[in-house]
Structure formats: structure tokens, C-alpha cells
Amino acid sequence: MKITGAVLEEIGRPRPFADSRPISISELELAAPGPTEILVRMEAAGICHSDLSVVDGNRVRPVPMLLGHEAAGRIVTVGSDVTDLQPGQRVVMSFLPRCESCANCAEDGRLPCTAGSQSNNDGTLLHGSRHLSRDGEPVHHHLGVSGFATHAVVDRASAVPVDDDIPADIAAVLGCAVLTGGGAVLNAARPRPQDSIMIVGLGGVGMAALITAISQGISRIIAVDTLEQKLDHARRLGAHETYTPQQVLEAGVKARFVIECAGNPRAFETAFAATSPGGTT
């Protein structure tokens, strides 16, 4: 079938990208799903920093590549081996599928799937298939999803069903921002109610970490950001304390668990300095 999508043509073109135009909006051919795969009509997709990391060359991937991974949509058809999903269901895309048979998959979510990581590096779906082409030439998949398009074929392991009462734009961020920030709290930090936790950087990932910490009933939740409006929002959500990075350093604020969600040197320095002795950053 014919689809339209955002294709990264070349990695590392100079900024501003509005001038160098590394991405084109292209018409592509999308092949039918295989036995373990599904065809999804995309409803919403978020622009994540992981997409930019491929565009600017910080995360090298094969090109041309149809970008996008933080996405949600409706199932159109399912492969012959997919028995637990039905056409019409809304699904959220997962950027790292799991084979459920490798050693890493046995580690209770703490380690990335070996096969899933390899397929993401190769620009294929989980079991090595590739369904995208343009003018007879292959186009690579991004993180097993390629959600910046009208439709996508993904492996069943890359899709999680959600109820219809979750709007598509909210459902989309469940697949990356919430998965990343919330997962850092639940799978990496694993705080107890009596613990303290600090979230440094209140973008999508940081807010997801904050909400997850609040849901776990942590006794002391600290939110840190450079922007006052984000700190205001964190307080409304339930953060017990809010600071700018400078205030954290000047006041010597510490926490047992510190999660850095901004991905820049200053944020990491703040997080490292704010970690209590014996704590975890």
C-alpha cells in the first residue's frame, strides 16, 4: 500500500535543519504484515529527542530511514499468528520490542532485549523483516516503529493495547516519555515509600518520572528545573519541594535517588552533586 512519511535522507547535515533539510516528506510503499506483525493506522506521534539524535548523528542509524517511534494508532489488520489483538483496537508503540527468550529479557525489565536492540540498530523489525521501500529501494525502520507516517507495520511485540478512553495524543507519549521516565523510577531506582527522590529536568521524561514517583507514595519528592513555570507545574502535580539547579547546589539539597532527565552536562552535574552518600544517580 502507498503511505506518506517523514524520511531521513542523510545523517549529520548542518544546522539549521530548516535550511539543510535532512528530512523529506515522501510517498513510500508499505508491504503487508507478516505472521507476527500488525498494520497500524497512525493517529498521533510525538517528536522525541531520540529522533533528533539520529538526525544530527549522535546515534548513527542506516539511511534512508522513516523516523518516529513515540506513536499511537488503530490496528487495521493483524498477521496470522497474532491472536490477542483485533482490528480497530488502539495501540501504543514500544520503541524496544522484547523477544522474551534471550538472557536479557529474563532480567525483569532491567536490561534491553538483545534481539530488539540488534533489530533497532539494523533498521528492521524484531525478526529482521523490512516493509518499507521507495522507488524500489529499501527504506529502514526507526526503532521498530517508523511512526511519522500515515501507516506502519510493526511486530506484535512493539504494540501495547490501550482503552479507547485514552486520547491518541496522550497514548502516544506512553510509548516513550512515560516509559522512559516512569521506568527509571520503577525499574532502576525502585524507591521505597520512606525514601527521597529527586527529578532533575522536567520535560516529558522528567514529568513522567515525577508522576510515577508521586503514584508510589514516596515521602520526599524533589523537582528541579531552570524554568519556573515547570516548577509551578511540578508543585501542582504533587512535588514536595522544587528548586532551580543553582538553588540545589547552594542549599546542598540531597536525595537518596536522583534521576537526571535532561541529558545535558549541567543537569548531570547537578544530579551527581545532589546524590546522598550511598545513593544512586
Secondary structure, DSSP 8 states (H G I E B T S, - for coil): -EEEEEEE--TT--S-HHHH--EEEEEEEE----TTEEEEEEEEEE--HHHHHHHTTSS---SSEE---EEEEEEEEE-TT--S--TT-EEEE-SS---S-STGGGSTTSS--HHHHHHHHHTS-TTS---EEETTEEEEESTTT--SBSEEEEEGGGEEEE-TTS-HHHHHHHTTHHHHHHHIIIIII---TT-EEEEE--SHHHHHHHHHHHHTT-SEEEEE-S-HHHHHHHHHHT-SEEE-HHHHHHHT--EEEEEE-S-SHHHHHHHHHTEEEEEE-
